[in-house]
Structure formats: structure tokens, C-alpha cells
């Protein structure tokens, strides 16, 4: 039985499921989480995405919540902080894609056309590879999460996850190569 307790608990005081924990966390703290994310990301859409990702991660990790270690609010804010860090790392990776820094004159805005095109190509190519490979790449490479953490979350061994990343990157390169039309 799950170790967490809540005001919205069953008769014996224990939450019914990780879904209940995530739902309660959103109901109680969603607005605070959003305001915090907005203050860090300065983008409404990104803040909404960060809160949504926080609730999804809370739902996935609900069995690990221990009210003896932290309150629900503190736990959710710790998850949100990690989501914001992952978002910043992914944003930095996109900025380092080839073509991200265009030659520019003084006072000119950089041309982001290449970055947008590359990001679109990668996004579409990710949609063409298998779900397991895509998840492995997104979680470990794009979100820069540790292999052991992702492997535990997915219920696979670290070596299986590494294999999925390796083969997924091969599939991704092939998909991108097939999508690019040479002039």
C-alpha cells in the first residue's frame, strides 16, 4: 500500500492512487506552480507546459512520495525546479544546433530560420522512430536526465536504456537523412 496520506484520502487515511496524489497536488498548488514557472521561464506557454510536466512526473513517481520527508507542496516544487532545469538545458541544446548562430551585423537580430527548421526536422524525425527509442532519447539526451533515473522510471535496466538511446539515435539519423531533400 502507498505510504502517503492526505486530507482527500480513503477511509483509512491513505490516498487511493498516484493519480489522486497528482490531482490533489494540482488542485491545491497548480496556481502557485504556474506563477513560479512563469517567473523563471518568462513565457506563458512554457510555464503551462512546465506545470503539466510536473504533474505528470508527480503522477509517475507518486509511489515515492513520503510525507515524512516533505510536504506535497515542497515535493511538487522540487519536481518543478527539475522540469525548469530540463527545459533550460533543452533550450540550450537547440541553440547549439548547426545554423543556430548566424553571421550578423551590429544591431541586427540573429536569423533563427535555420534553428527553427532544424528543430522542426528533429521533431518530425522523432515522430518517425519507435516510442521506446523516442522516449529514451527525449528523456536522456534532450532533457539531460541521468540514465539510472530514467531506467527506473521506465522499468528497464540501464543497459537496456543505453541500447535504446544508441539504436534510437541511429534511427533518428536515418529518418532525418531520408527527410532532407538535397538541392
Wavefront OBJ file of the C-alpha trace (Angstrom):
o trace
v 0.000 0.000 0.000
v 1.260 3.505 -0.822
v 2.825 5.404 2.101
v 1.255 8.816 1.522
v -1.535 10.389 3.484
v -3.814 13.260 2.619
v -6.897 15.206 3.530
v -8.549 13.679 0.455
v -7.856 10.123 1.454
v -9.853 6.961 1.689
v -11.409 5.836 4.986
v -8.104 4.509 6.304
v -6.309 7.815 5.539
v -4.276 6.557 2.579
v -4.604 8.056 -0.895
v -6.179 5.741 -3.416
v -3.512 6.108 -6.102
v -0.728 8.215 -7.584
v -3.450 9.779 -9.752
v -5.182 11.035 -6.596
v -1.914 12.469 -5.332
v -1.244 14.278 -8.641
v -4.825 15.548 -8.824
v -4.687 16.841 -5.256
v -1.315 18.466 -5.904
v -2.668 20.283 -8.949
v -5.879 21.318 -7.187
v -4.029 22.699 -4.174
v -0.848 24.093 -5.728
v -1.369 24.422 -9.501
v -1.704 28.216 -9.448
v 1.431 28.632 -7.295
v 3.380 26.251 -9.514
v 2.305 28.206 -12.598
v 3.316 31.572 -11.097
v 6.720 30.200 -10.125
v 7.282 28.659 -13.571
v 6.205 31.883 -15.286
v 8.625 33.918 -13.161
v 11.502 31.601 -14.149
v 10.642 30.984 -17.821
v 9.039 34.340 -18.755
v 6.808 32.534 -21.248
v 3.152 31.641 -20.640
v 3.173 28.562 -22.848
v 6.433 27.253 -21.405
v 5.131 27.832 -17.852
v 1.941 25.898 -18.605
v 3.989 23.071 -20.140
v 6.274 23.022 -17.089
v 3.330 22.695 -14.692
v 1.804 19.946 -16.820
v 5.126 18.066 -16.907
v 5.424 18.499 -13.131
v 2.039 16.913 -12.537
v 2.830 14.053 -14.941
v 6.133 13.385 -13.167
v 4.361 13.532 -9.791
v 1.833 11.011 -11.039
v 4.597 8.693 -12.344
v 6.628 8.995 -9.147
v 3.660 9.042 -6.769
v 4.671 5.834 -5.034
v 7.926 7.500 -3.963
v 6.237 10.459 -2.229
v 6.890 10.322 1.508
v 5.072 12.929 3.636
v 7.560 12.274 6.442
v 10.312 13.781 4.257
v 8.462 16.721 2.674
v 5.038 18.256 2.235
v 3.183 17.747 -1.017
v 3.860 21.405 -1.910
v 7.605 21.090 -1.285
v 7.779 17.846 -3.285
v 5.926 19.395 -6.248
v 8.152 22.479 -6.242
v 11.249 20.243 -6.239
v 9.866 18.434 -9.285
v 9.044 21.765 -10.965
v 12.568 23.035 -10.333
v 13.928 19.962 -12.142
v 11.468 20.464 -15.003
v 12.622 24.081 -15.391
v 16.267 22.967 -15.388
v 15.452 20.341 -18.046
v 13.628 22.982 -20.092
v 16.639 25.322 -19.950
v 19.004 22.500 -20.936
v 16.807 21.549 -23.897
v 16.608 25.200 -24.957
v 20.412 25.442 -24.765
v 20.789 22.306 -26.900
v 18.504 23.714 -29.586
v 20.555 26.920 -29.571
v 23.725 24.901 -30.291
v 22.277 23.158 -33.339
v 24.091 23.883 -36.599
v 22.900 27.185 -38.010
v 21.791 28.485 -34.610
v 24.233 31.371 -34.673
v 24.034 33.235 -37.942
v 26.561 35.801 -39.038
v 25.072 39.155 -38.169
v 25.979 42.789 -38.295
v 25.913 45.122 -35.330
v 22.369 45.861 -34.156
v 20.799 43.102 -36.255
v 18.658 40.354 -34.824
v 20.019 36.841 -35.428
v 18.280 34.858 -38.147
v 16.553 31.967 -36.378
v 15.211 30.374 -39.569
v 17.853 27.639 -39.546
v 17.266 26.856 -35.883
v 13.522 26.614 -36.381
v 13.958 24.421 -39.463
v 16.418 22.126 -37.658
v 14.163 21.860 -34.600
v 11.185 21.090 -36.855
v 13.184 18.411 -38.705
v 14.261 16.793 -35.432
v 10.717 16.918 -34.046
v 9.246 15.314 -37.173
v 12.017 12.703 -37.281
v 11.394 11.826 -33.616
v 7.798 11.116 -34.606
v 9.032 8.503 -37.091
v 11.039 6.354 -34.698
v 9.633 3.836 -32.222
v 8.046 5.013 -28.978
v 10.663 3.291 -26.777
v 13.572 4.819 -28.694
v 11.945 8.265 -28.801
v 11.278 8.209 -25.040
v 14.859 7.139 -24.317
v 16.309 9.958 -26.449
v 13.973 12.659 -25.174
v 14.445 11.806 -21.503
v 18.226 11.229 -21.507
v 19.527 13.431 -24.292
v 17.100 16.322 -24.671
v 16.077 16.587 -21.011
v 19.555 15.614 -19.792
v 18.263 13.253 -17.132
v 20.505 10.581 -15.570
v 20.278 7.129 -17.148
v 19.619 5.359 -13.839
v 16.706 7.682 -13.016
v 15.097 7.262 -16.442
v 15.671 3.499 -16.450
v 13.963 3.168 -13.066
v 11.049 5.304 -14.239
v 10.630 3.196 -17.396
v 11.112 -0.090 -15.547
v 14.119 -1.241 -17.610
v 17.796 -1.801 -16.867
v 20.335 0.944 -17.511
v 21.989 -1.188 -20.215
v 18.615 -1.575 -21.971
v 18.118 2.175 -21.834
v 21.609 2.809 -23.242
v 20.869 0.390 -26.052
v 17.594 2.186 -26.801
v 19.400 5.527 -26.955
v 22.113 4.137 -29.237
v 19.706 2.470 -31.658
v 17.251 5.348 -31.386
v 19.919 7.844 -32.452
v 20.752 5.611 -35.418
v 17.060 5.525 -36.380
v 16.814 9.289 -35.873
v 19.823 9.981 -38.128
v 18.377 7.711 -40.803
v 14.938 9.334 -40.575
v 16.442 12.802 -40.801
v 18.585 11.784 -43.771
v 15.523 10.451 -45.581
v 13.554 13.650 -44.877
v 16.164 16.118 -46.150
v 15.870 16.963 -49.824
v 19.188 17.985 -51.325
v 19.063 20.911 -53.789
l 1 2 3 4 5 6 7 8 9 10 11 12 13 14 15 16 17 18 19 20 21 22 23 24 25 26 27 28 29 30 31 32 33 34 35 36 37 38 39 40 41 42 43 44 45 46 47 48 49 50 51 52 53 54 55 56 57 58 59 60 61 62 63 64 65 66 67 68 69 70 71 72 73 74 75 76 77 78 79 80 81 82 83 84 85 86 87 88 89 90 91 92 93 94 95 96 97 98 99 100 101 102 103 104 105 106 107 108 109 110 111 112 113 114 115 116 117 118 119 120 121 122 123 124 125 126 127 128 129 130 131 132 133 134 135 136 137 138 139 140 141 142 143 144 145 146 147 148 149 150 151 152 153 154 155 156 157 158 159 160 161 162 163 164 165 166 167 168 169 170 171 172 173 174 175 176 177 178 179 180 181 182 183
